[in-house]
Amino acid sequence: MPEDLLDPDLRPTVLEESTFQERLDRWVDVMNTCEQFLLAGLRREIGPDGDLDAAYRQWYEQQMEEHDRTMIHLLEQLNRRLGSGG
């Protein structure tokens, strides 16, 4: 998405002069934060005594099934558009 379409408050704040390592560290921080949100959401669903590892495995399995369905659909569309018979 072009930057001029983003709300200024939502634009990434990576400074041009930041190093690769600083950018990588920032990305890792974002990924860790996302994981914490995911785990908190799962914990909310299963309650304080639920099995968080099992809930995560189930969530991940569902995500991968959805991903596989999406990839199959995209490949079918590509195959159809290329006119290939199989």
Secondary structure by P-SEA (a helix, b strand, c coil): cccccccccccccccccccaaaaaaaaaaaaaaaaaaaaaaaaaaacccccaaaaaaaaaaaaaaaaaaaaaaaaaaaaaaacccc
